[in-house]
Amino acid sequence: MTVINAKNPPGRRDEALDAARGLAVIGMVWVHFVPWPADDAHGVLSGLQWASVAWLDGLPAAMFLILVGAAWFVSGKKLSAYVVRRSAALAVLGFVFWHWVWPNDILVPIAMMMLVLAAVHGLGRRAVVMVAVLLLAGVPLATALWGDYAWTDVREDGTHEANHQVGWVTLRYFLINGAYPLLPWLLFPLLGWWLAPLRTDSRALARMMGISVVSVAVALVVDQRWGDAYAGGIYAHFDVTWQPTSLPFVALWGGAATFVIAAMWWRAMTAPLPAAFAPIAAVGRVSLSHYLLHTVVVYGAMRLWWPAEDWSVSVGLAAAVGYAVFALLATPWLLQSGRRGPVEAMLARCCGRRKQ
């Protein structure tokens, strides 16, 4: 039986990390296509919608960014001309994609986060912890000072003003109230960078899983007892909100994502991952290609029929499941020419790295 193990020889990919990234990509496809349930929705399909909201929502994005940081630590990249070129190329691709295809794109924030990760890579774990603490402290401060923009910057159609004009609103979008603002979403790749050295220590991974469970439980209790973003004042800091991103949101989805990733590494350390994870790991290797493909092709086609994105839950489920099956079956073909997917290889060539 084919197995996946975290103890890879030097130069080999971390297959457990790839498998976790594949799960994040498939989860992202799900939350992109399955619509949110109406308040008065009922029945089996609506129950599935509510379950996806409760169990996924911010989980795939948090996992993806934590894995960005983990992969960065594994690669050992420091600030260099190549890193700057790669970040610039990804930012250009993301900017075009954000403005004309997907209004909540994650690529530009990742490009900016790459520069920070490269800068802190040689500073040590204490420096990373200090940056993380400053980011955490900045969340309630930014919410108190500029929290009202989270409501005024969003149009009636759900898009951010930064998608329609360039100016201070663009700075607010990327720093405090966009889909993935650096404050505090930069915490997730920093967490991944801090977590990656533990991937070969089963006891440390087990401790991280326990800490993650506590983090999720605390976030849920705080949100349940004190969370009310619409009440104003201090209560706005206790609700699990994405825009602006609150500390309970970070604790909930960051904790859940850390648990899944640590569990993957822990299982790969203590026993081989089942062969069923191999195609999921392959999807994780070409995550950027699948991210662009499912939004440009599938989402673009659906927008032709439903410009307001008001497709039914059955249509959304069909799109999500259909693309997941396609990804699992087609990825070996996408990888047949090398170690990278087509978009990953194109980005590497643009940055001056030709090795596949």
C-alpha positions in Angstrom: 0.0 0.0 0.0 1.3 3.5 -0.9 1.9 5.6 2.2 2.7 9.2 3.0 5.2 10.0 5.7 6.4 13.3 7.2 10.0 12.0 7.6 11.0 13.0 4.0 14.7 12.9 3.0 16.3 16.2 2.2 15.0 17.6 -1.1 11.8 15.7 -0.9 8.4 17.3 -0.4 6.6 17.3 2.9 3.7 15.1 1.8 1.7 15.6 5.0 2.0 19.4 4.4 0.8 18.9 0.8 -2.1 16.8 2.0 -3.2 19.5 4.4 -2.9 22.1 1.7 -5.0 19.8 -0.6 -7.7 19.7 2.1 -7.6 23.5 2.3 -8.0 23.9 -1.4 -11.0 21.5 -1.5 -12.5 23.3 1.4 -12.0 26.6 -0.3 -13.8 25.3 -3.4 -16.7 24.3 -1.1 -17.1 27.6 0.6 -16.8 29.5 -2.6 -19.6 27.7 -4.4 -22.1 26.5 -1.7 -24.2 29.6 -0.8 -25.0 30.7 2.7 -28.4 29.6 3.9 -31.3 31.9 4.3 -32.4 32.7 7.8 -35.6 30.9 7.3 -34.1 28.0 5.3 -35.0 24.4 6.4 -34.6 20.9 5.0 -31.7 18.6 4.3 -29.9 20.9 1.9 -30.2 23.9 4.2 -28.9 21.8 7.0 -25.9 21.0 4.9 -25.4 24.7 4.3 -25.6 25.5 8.0 -23.2 22.7 8.7 -20.7 24.1 6.1 -21.0 27.6 7.7 -20.4 26.2 11.2 -17.6 23.8 10.3 -15.8 25.6 7.5 -16.3 29.3 6.9 -12.8 30.7 7.7 -11.1 27.3 8.1 -9.8 26.8 4.5 -8.4 30.3 4.3 -6.8 30.1 7.8 -5.3 26.6 6.9 -4.0 27.9 3.5 -2.2 30.9 5.1 -0.8 28.8 8.0 0.6 26.4 5.4 2.1 29.3 3.5 4.2 30.1 6.5 5.0 26.5 7.2 6.1 25.9 3.6 8.2 29.1 3.8 10.1 27.8 6.9 10.6 24.4 5.2 12.0 26.1 2.1 14.4 28.3 4.2 14.0 31.3 1.9 15.4 34.6 3.1 14.9 38.0 1.7 16.5 38.1 -1.8 16.1 39.3 -5.3 14.2 36.1 -6.2 11.8 36.5 -3.3 11.1 40.2 -4.3 10.5 39.1 -7.9 8.2 36.3 -6.9 6.2 38.5 -4.5 5.9 41.2 -7.2 4.8 38.7 -9.9 2.2 37.2 -7.5 1.0 40.7 -6.6 0.5 41.7 -10.2 -1.3 38.4 -10.9 -3.4 38.9 -7.8 -4.2 42.5 -8.5 -5.6 41.7 -12.0 -7.4 38.7 -10.6 -8.8 40.8 -7.7 -10.2 43.6 -9.8 -11.6 41.6 -12.7 -12.4 38.1 -11.6 -12.6 37.4 -7.8 -13.5 40.4 -5.5 -12.1 38.7 -2.4 -8.8 37.5 -3.7 -6.0 36.2 -1.4 -3.0 36.5 -3.7 -2.0 40.1 -3.2 -2.1 39.7 0.6 0.0 36.5 0.3 2.5 38.4 -1.9 2.9 41.1 0.9 3.1 38.4 3.6 5.9 36.7 1.7 8.2 39.7 2.1 7.5 39.8 5.8 8.2 36.0 6.2 11.4 36.4 4.3 12.4 39.4 6.5 11.8 37.6 9.8 13.1 34.2 8.7 16.6 34.9 10.1 15.5 36.7 13.2 14.5 33.7 15.2 11.4 32.5 17.0 11.4 35.2 19.7 11.1 37.9 17.0 8.2 36.1 15.3 6.4 35.9 18.7 7.0 39.6 19.3 5.5 40.5 15.9 2.6 38.2 16.5 1.9 39.8 19.9 2.0 43.3 18.3 -0.5 42.1 15.6 -2.8 40.7 18.3 -2.7 44.0 20.3 -3.3 46.0 17.1 -6.6 44.2 16.3 -8.8 45.8 19.1 -7.0 49.1 18.6 -7.6 49.2 14.9 -11.2 48.1 15.4 -11.8 51.0 17.9 -10.2 53.6 15.7 -11.3 52.5 12.2 -14.0 49.8 12.8 -16.8 51.9 11.3 -15.1 51.7 7.9 -15.8 48.0 7.9 -19.4 48.9 7.3 -19.1 52.1 5.2 -16.5 50.6 2.8 -18.8 47.8 1.7 -21.3 48.4 -1.0 -24.9 47.1 -1.1 -23.8 44.3 -3.6 -21.3 43.1 -1.0 -18.1 44.3 -2.8 -15.6 46.5 -1.1 -15.1 50.1 -2.3 -11.4 49.2 -3.0 -12.7 47.1 -5.9 -14.0 50.2 -7.6 -11.5 53.0 -6.7 -7.9 53.4 -5.7 -6.9 55.6 -2.7 -7.0 55.4 1.1 -9.7 52.8 0.8 -7.2 50.5 -0.9 -4.8 50.9 2.1 -7.7 50.2 4.4 -8.6 47.1 2.4 -5.2 45.6 2.6 -4.4 46.7 6.2 -7.6 46.5 8.3 -10.9 45.6 6.7 -10.4 43.7 3.4 -11.1 40.1 2.9 -7.6 39.2 4.1 -6.1 42.3 5.8 -2.6 42.1 7.1 -3.9 43.1 10.5 -4.4 40.4 11.7 -4.2 37.8 8.9 -0.4 38.0 8.9 -0.7 36.1 12.1 -1.6 32.9 10.3 1.5 32.5 8.1 3.6 33.6 11.2 1.9 30.8 13.1 2.7 28.4 10.3 6.4 29.5 10.4 6.5 28.9 14.1 4.7 25.6 13.9 6.8 24.0 11.1 9.8 23.1 13.3 7.6 21.0 15.4 6.5 18.7 12.5 9.0 16.0 13.5 8.2 16.1 17.2 5.1 14.0 17.9 4.8 15.1 21.5 5.0 18.8 20.6 2.3 18.3 17.9 0.1 16.6 20.4 0.5 19.6 22.7 -0.4 21.9 19.9 -3.5 19.9 19.1 -4.6 20.3 22.8 -3.9 24.0 22.7 -5.9 24.3 19.5 -8.9 22.7 21.1 -8.7 25.1 24.0 -8.4 28.1 21.6 -11.5 27.0 19.7 -13.5 26.4 22.9 -12.5 29.8 24.3 -13.5 31.6 21.1 -16.9 29.8 21.0 -17.6 30.7 24.7 -16.6 34.3 24.2 -18.7 34.7 21.1 -21.7 33.0 22.7 -21.6 35.0 25.9 -20.4 38.5 24.8 -20.3 38.6 21.0 -22.6 41.2 19.5 -20.8 43.3 16.8 -23.9 45.3 16.1 -24.3 46.5 19.7 -21.3 48.8 19.3 -18.7 49.7 21.9 -16.5 47.0 23.5 -18.9 44.2 22.5 -17.7 44.5 18.9 -14.4 42.9 19.9 -16.0 39.7 21.2 -18.0 38.6 18.1 -16.5 36.2 15.5 -16.4 38.5 12.5 -14.4 38.3 9.3 -14.6 41.9 8.3 -13.2 43.4 10.5 -11.4 40.3 11.6 -11.8 39.9 15.4 -9.6 38.1 17.9 -12.3 35.5 18.5 -12.2 34.8 14.7 -8.5 34.3 14.9 -8.8 32.0 17.9 -11.6 30.0 16.4 -10.4 29.4 12.9 -6.7 29.6 13.7 -7.1 27.0 16.4 -9.2 24.8 14.1 -6.7 25.1 11.3 -3.8 24.4 13.6 -5.5 21.3 14.9 -6.0 19.9 11.4 -2.4 20.6 10.3 -0.8 19.4 13.5 -3.0 16.2 13.3 -1.8 15.5 9.8 1.9 15.9 10.8 1.3 13.9 14.0 -0.3 11.0 12.1 2.5 11.0 9.6 5.0 10.9 12.4 3.3 8.0 14.3 1.9 6.0 11.4 1.8 6.3 7.6 -1.0 8.4 6.2 -3.4 6.2 4.2 -3.0 6.0 0.4 -6.3 7.8 0.0 -4.5 11.0 0.9 -2.1 10.7 -2.0 -4.4 12.4 -4.6 -5.3 15.0 -2.0 -1.6 15.7 -1.5 -1.2 16.0 -5.3 -4.0 18.7 -5.3 -2.0 20.5 -2.6 1.1 20.6 -4.8 -0.8 22.6 -7.5 -2.9 24.7 -5.1 -2.4 27.9 -7.0 -3.4 26.4 -10.3 -6.6 25.0 -8.8 -7.4 28.2 -7.0 -7.3 30.2 -10.3 -8.9 27.4 -12.4 -12.0 27.0 -10.2 -12.6 30.7 -9.9 -11.8 31.7 -13.5 -13.5 28.8 -15.3 -16.3 27.5 -13.0 -17.1 30.7 -11.1 -16.8 32.7 -14.3 -19.3 30.4 -16.1 -21.7 30.5 -13.2 -21.6 34.3 -13.2 -22.9 34.3 -16.8 -26.1 32.5 -15.6 -26.3 34.1 -12.1 -24.7 37.6 -12.3 -25.8 38.3 -8.7 -24.3 34.9 -7.5 -27.8 33.9 -6.3 -27.6 30.3 -7.6 -29.4 27.6 -5.6 -27.8 25.3 -3.1 -28.2 22.4 -5.4 -26.2 24.2 -8.1 -23.6 25.2 -5.6 -23.2 21.7 -4.3 -22.9 20.3 -7.9 -20.2 22.9 -8.7 -18.3 22.2 -5.5 -18.4 18.4 -5.6 -17.9 18.4 -9.4 -14.7 20.5 -9.2 -13.4 18.5 -6.3 -13.7 15.3 -8.3 -12.2 16.9 -11.3 -9.2 18.2 -9.2 -8.6 14.7 -7.7 -8.7 13.0 -11.1 -7.0 15.7 -13.3 -4.1 16.7 -11.0 -1.8 13.8 -12.0 -2.2 15.0 -15.6 -1.3 18.5 -14.6 1.8 17.2 -12.9 2.9 15.0 -15.7 5.4 17.5 -17.0 7.2 18.2 -13.7 7.0 18.8 -10.0 4.9 22.0 -10.4 1.4 22.8 -11.8 1.1 25.0 -14.9 0.5 28.3 -13.0 3.3 27.5 -10.4 5.7 26.7 -13.3 4.8 29.9 -15.1 5.3 32.0 -11.9 8.7 30.3 -11.3 9.8 31.1 -14.9 8.7 34.7 -14.5 10.9 35.0 -11.4 13.9 33.4 -13.1 13.7 29.9 -11.7 13.4 27.3 -14.5 13.9 24.1 -12.6 10.7 22.0 -12.5 
